[in-house]
Amino acid sequence: MYLDEAAVRARLRWDELIDAMERALAEFSRGEVIQPMRNVITIEEGRKYLGIMPAVLGDVMGVKFVTFYPINAGSGVPTHNATIVLYRTDTGQPIAAMDGRLITEMRTAAVSAAVTKYLAPPESRILTLLGSGVQAQSHLQALSHVRKFSRVRVWSRTAAHAERFAREHGAEAVHSAQEAVRGADVVVTATAAHDPILQGAWLKPGAHVNAVGSSRPDWRELDDEAMANAVVVDSREAAAREAGDVIMARASIYAEIGEIFAGTKPPMPDVTTVFKSVGLGVEDVAAAKLVVEACG
């Protein structure tokens, strides 16, 4: 069975996906998932990459082949394209193949939503999006399932992109990142920045940041001061190898988010927190399993 993007979109629901990401990451941090590190092949430095992401999650296992092409930005072709193949763990038989672009988009935001549920203050009302692409849109949708925001700000290095996003989503376009971040309760950084776009001095005490962009070891979105706050990651091993924000700031990691989901580390809703996401294969396998189950 092959499921194209339209078929995947028809079967994924935010609430179910957020719960599935929470369960999968708890299992990952409990050591119940078999998952080697992602293998990233550089085709052209800074412009073209191919990632191979396998994982075994209970009764299913799979692999995602994902291309990351920053060179596509602004061309109308997505910067991320992917295919996921799912198998039975008991017999090794293939179950389905499916388009993975949308799964990558949605599971990334669903993980951030699950994290935000645990780490952001319950009374959070102001959301800031640094970046105005597909991840900004998916995060706006996913985060609305865990917090009730009364105000949404968006900033982009290209002002026209922020203004278009604001018109389409009822947000407020802001012309400087500092202005966008000041006073925000929850901040999402979703860019391909090579150098920091967010300074820790701008964050209000107790704010929560979901940093999901710039997943290369020599790229970063947050400065050292921002990364001096309580840092949570999806995988310690992956962050130490792939997350420029962690590597270049020599940041101390408080926990994997799966440890907080599993209850082995307490959440910290009263301090300023940063979740640095690089994305894991187990998230893709768990999302693909949801899609297959929804097929009946």
Number of C-alpha atoms within 10 A of each C-alpha: 9 12 18 15 14 10 14 23 14 11 13 20 15 19 14 12 25 26 14 21 27 23 17 24 27 23 19 24 21 13 10 14 18 14 17 14 16 18 12 17 13 13 11 11 8 14 14 16 17 18 16 16 22 24 24 22 22 15 11 21 27 27 20 27 19 20 20 19 19 15 14 14 14 10 8 7 11 16 18 19 18 19 19 25 21 26 20 17 15 10 9 12 11 15 16 18 20 23 22 25 20 22 25 25 18 27 27 24 28 29 29 25 30 24 29 23 17 17 27 26 20 14 10 18 15 21 27 29 32 27 25 25 17 15 22 22 18 18 23 21 17 25 24 13 16 18 20 14 17 10 13 21 22 28 28 22 16 11 16 14 17 25 19 14 22 19 12 10 12 12 21 18 24 21 17 15 21 16 14 24 29 16 17 25 24 30 27 26 25 22 23 17 18 18 15 15 17 24 17 16 13 17 22 16 15 20 24 30 30 25 25 23 24 25 24 20 17 14 21 26 24 26 19 17 15 24 23 18 20 18 21 26 26 24 22 17 13 17 24 18 17 21 25 24 30 25 18 17 16 13 18 14 20 15 21 23 30 25 20 21 22 17 11 13 14 13 19 16 17 13 17 24 27 27 25 29 24 21 21 24 26 26 26 28 27 25 26 28 21 18 23 19 10 13 11 5
